[in-house]
């Protein structure tokens, strides 16, 4: 049996983690893939983003989609509309991101993730009655 190079094992781990979290929470794998590629494999911000997009393009959670669809939990019309807008938004975002420095892009990603996390924690805490 052929030995698997260390980077392949790391990439498999990143993919498995991203897939599990996508299946559980419906999040884009980029939330896991991009930071992992940057901090574990030392990718640049741009290379990590581009690689994440390449990873997500073919499967985009096909197995998770099928399972949710089987249980009647997919609005196909909404998905088509969002997908069409995603194509346009993806191009516009990539166009502008490639004109920023890697440092500025990483800062923007970090601010976005922090704001998203704070919003999710606050919303859940409110529903739990921690805030009135």
Phi, psi and omega in degrees: 000138183281137178291142178265123179302151182307318181297325179295318178296320178297314179298320177297319178297317178298315180297318179295315179298315180297318179295317179298315181291325176295318179293322180286312192247353181071020180275154174292139181301340181298337178297328178262314187298312185297306179299322181296316179297322181289309190271336179264317184252006174061036175285154170287162179301315181295316181294320178296317179296313179298318179295319178299317178296320178296322179295315187282339184302305183289309188273326186025056174065036185303319180294317178295319178302313181300317180295315178295321179298317179303330181263010177073024185251036178225129174261098185300316181300314178298319181298320180294316180297313179297318180299319179297316178292326178298322178300310179296313180296322178298316179295313180299314180298315180294321179303311182285322181299323180288354177260359178259158174288158178301323180295315179295319180296318179295319178298314180298319178297316179297317178297316179300312182295321179295314179297318179297314179299314179299318180297317180294316180296315181297315180298317179293318179297322177296315179297331180277358178084016180285335177233142178255000000 
